[in-house]
Amino acid sequence: METYILIALISFLIGSVPFAFIVVKTKHAKDLRDEGTGNIGTMNAYEVTGSTKTGKVVLLLDLLKGMIPVLAIAIFVGRDYAAAGTCLFFIVLGHNYSPWIGFKGGRGLAPALGGVLLINPLYAAV
């Protein structure tokens, strides 16, 4: 039980890193919360900046945000689908409600896809 609580807390913290906000703020000096849809995600980062490079960087970072922790679970815990599912759920929850930017965030599509690709690629295809 303690393992799942630890997985949940660490995953939420990892998921809460707002890569789109950070990249757009540092590279383009724009605040995604005030522009476009107000969503802190890949699509809004691309639309606000008009830069495909920025969109690709944010997409890659968000995919890796879902993949790396799920891979770490597989390495350290084993093929425990409950642990991987807990990890991915809290990554997406952290992505959607990041405490660092006023509990706003993205839709969670990219981190969810990144994690699901490792859990079962067939699910990602569906």
Secondary structure, 3 states (H helix, E strand, C coil): CHHHHHHHHHHHHHHCCCHHHHHHHHHHCCCCCCCCCCCCCHHHHHHHHCCHHHHHHHHHHHHHHHHHHHHHHHHHCCCCHHHHHHHHHHHHHHHHCEHHHCCECCCCHHHHHHHHHHHCHHHHHC
